[in-house]
């Protein structure tokens, strides 16, 4: 299975530029891992294009590492993708 992920923008408040880069890398790694095994994540196996996926907000423990925040962000984004019914990402 071929998995391609392009993250055009990732908005994270309260992080230094270095922490944002680390969190972005963690999001990409975790998304690739989850999307490579859709049977474990309930994400449709057909192609998905999403112009925007809002992960909303969630609470992390104070002092959480950027990688942990990135992994949690990816988990939430994948959960949102799993709920989509329109593969074009317009729902």
Buried (B, 14 or more C-beta within 10 A) or exposed (E): EEEEEEEEEBEBEEBEEEBBBBBBBBBBBBBEBBBEEBEEBEBEEEEBEBEEBEBEEEEEEEEEBBBBBBBBBBBBBBBBBBEBEEEEEEE
